[in-house]
Structure formats: C-alpha cells, structure tokens
Amino acid sequence: MTSFTKEEKQELIQQFKRSAGDTGSSEVQIAILTKRINLLTEHLKASKRDYSSQRGLMQMVSRRRRLLDYLKDREPQRYVDIIQKLGIRR
C-alpha cells in the first residue's frame, strides 16, 4: 500500500481550503479522506484477505460520510461543489 506524500497532501489542502491557513475545514478533511480511500481501495484489490485494512477502509468511508452529511445540513451548495470536484457518487 502506497501512502501519499506530504507534498500531495499540501496540494490537496491548497486546492480545497476556504481561507488562508485553513487545514481542517470539512472540504479539506473530505478531500484527504477521499485520497486515502482511493489508495486503500487499490491496495485491497491486490490483497483481498487484508481484513484489518478492510476495517480501516470502512472506518474512513464512515468518517467521510459523516462529514458529507454535516456539510449537506449546514451548507448544501458547498456539499454539491465538493461532490462534483471529487467525483464522489451519491
């Protein structure tokens, strides 16, 4: 399983931040989780019996779902924008 580099993470933060110095907004967290979910999904295609990683994937998907639900309740337009940018099906 390949993790993503610090530079890739900073690039995601730059792309999805809402203001200068923003590293923890819902959009940034969702983008980082999406990247990690995609990497782990690729790993699991090759390692079908890696059950602990499957559990970690389920936890990340649940965390992302909760963040998306929060965003949908608070600011529906930002929710729609992030879904389209990341290509998450809903």
Buried (B, 14 or more C-beta within 10 A) or exposed (E): EEEBEEEEBEBBBEEBBEEEEEEEBBBBBBBBBBBBBEBBEEBBEEEEEBEEBBEBBEEBBEBBBEBBEBBBEEBEEBBEBBBEBBEBEE
